[in-house]
Amino acid sequence: MTDASSGQPLVVTAADRRFARTLSQFLLSAERHGEHRRCRWAIYDLGLLDADRALLARRFPWAALRPFVFAGLPPHVALAAGSYAWKPLAIREAAAGEAGPVFWFDSGTVLRQPLEAGLQALRAQGFWGLRSQMPLAQKCDPRVLEALAVPPEVRHFREYAAGAVGFDLSSPLGRRLVDGWARHALIPEHIVPEGYAPFHKHDQALLNCLLAREAFAGAFAPTTAEIDISSFSPSPMVSTRNFVSDHMPLAADPLLRARQHLYKAADRAYHRLRHFDDTRIDGLCRRWKEHFSVRLRDAASGRDTPIPGPAGGYYADPFVWQRDGRTWLFVEEFVYARDRGHISVLELDGGGHVASARPVQFLPSFAALDCHASFPFIFSHGGEICMIPETHERQAIDLFVCDRWPDRWQLARRLLFGIDAVDTMAVEHEGRWYLITSVRGGAWPNRHLEIHHSAGLLSGCFEPHPVNNRGVYGDNDFGTGRNAGLITRNHDGSLMRLMQRSSRYYGEGLQPMRITDLSPASFTEVAATSIDFLPGIPQNFPSHHMSRMGDVIVYDTRDRAR
């Protein structure tokens, strides 16, 4: 091999006798793009035949073959164990003495372009990889997440595929990842815990635990390029999982590449069609059957002012906030073409008309809301303005604090994870904090009321309330029982919350509920017959959501329901 001081990138791969022909296909692709000259190559021999080694030495003399020594390693590292724990060990061994870029590619890789995009990413932050579609928590045994102390705030982290990764050994991040991946791979409980969950991805889960921790620490900003697995727009640089039968001669490579190209093109077309169906088609169906309108009401005069919705969508879930004599609305902005909502903030002028509108940014990068987001519940605590947006697709309830008013918010903590919760509101009552939300799951077919409580909002564990086992409102198909935007305290100290009343369709109307008993052990609420704090708003008002601050009342109405 060329000496590491040459500054050339190092590409590492491996194969046993089953993948010798597949490896040759990978090396042929390297030659087509000139990477056999730009890079140094190390191939780990995991059990090749003598004939395989002879062919590689004759046809690809630029690729150095190295034995991987399994002797003396723990049993779970063995090839037959299926843990792939040998992979990070091989990368660390090959990287010893390196001070620049090191790539790992599985032998089933085919280069479609030179490695320039990967090298640029390595120069930018020390790691390069391609994302898969699945979150870490769904591909990693929970015991590994706990053993590696992966913070709950990053367990939704969308994984990187471990079959195509790069590390810049001149960067602290790259060096930590290479060393940490190999070190933890030697600990069975960190890579293949006994009786591991069937969805656990071994070496990939371990690497992504380390990446998630680095992201949480601010040392790594997740990228967006995707692997060509279940993706409608994958990175064009590499193609993965290109396996070749042993009997295929090297001369057949053009035909094999053509076949693989057609298969991958068909796969991309399928996922593009699915994406089109999940966004444009589903959004078109939603446009036909659903629309919400937002209105502003002056409590003193009773005057209503309509808030125009955005082109190609609508506003919903409005929360009003007043500060320094100015008024803002935090809303869900639903976009039909994406069939998804995001959080926007509208500033109102003195006449209650929209003066400006902009999307809300959520920081840091791993906390950005790349899923449907709605119900931006906003409240104050300890001198800070806080927000809990609805992100049930992320299976999380997150608390953000305002970093720059009104459009930049910083993640303070993840209150709960692994819960399909919508329209969550937080309230302090008799020295404890309560999360009142609507959850799908458990023994009930529909969403039901759940409460979780803690001694502190910014610290402490939120514990489930006994009411969660009762399935309250779980017998309704359309979301009755969900919070509807306002929770307030009556003169007698009791709490009043607005909830959705949806007997015929979602968003049909409001029902005020008086909470007569709320403690860690008990919860009772009864329907109220009046809404004293909402003058001019009668019981069963046909709204889906309402909030108030000062004399400003804001509400939405579903004006299209089919």
Secondary structure, DSSP 8 states (H G I E B T S, - for coil): ---GGG---EEEEEE-GGGHHHHHHHHHHHHHTTHHHHSEEEEEESS--HHHHHHHHHH-TTEEEEE---TTS-GGGSGGGT--THHHHHHHHHHTT--SEEEEE-TT-EESS-THHHHHHHHHHSEEEEEEEEEGGGTS-HHHHHHTT--GGGTT-EEEEEEEEEEETTSHHHHHHHHHHHHHHTSHHHHS-TT--TT--THHHHHHHHHHHHHHTTS------B-SSS-SS--SSEE------TT--GGGHHHHHHHHHHHHHHHHHHHHHHHHIIIIIHHHHHHHHEEEEEEEEETTT--EEEE---TTEEEEEEEEEEETTEEEEEEEEEETTTTEEEEEEEEE-TTS-EEEEEE-EEESGGGS--S--EEEEEEEETTEEEEEEEBGGGTEEEEEEEEETTTEEEEEEEEEES-EEEEEEEEEETTEEEEEEEEEETTEEEEEEEEEEES-SSSS--EE-GGGGGTTTTT-TT-TT-EEEEEEE-TTS-EEEEEEE-SSSTT-EEEEEEEEEEETTEEEEEE-S--TTSTT--TT-S-SEEEEETTEEEEEEEEEE-
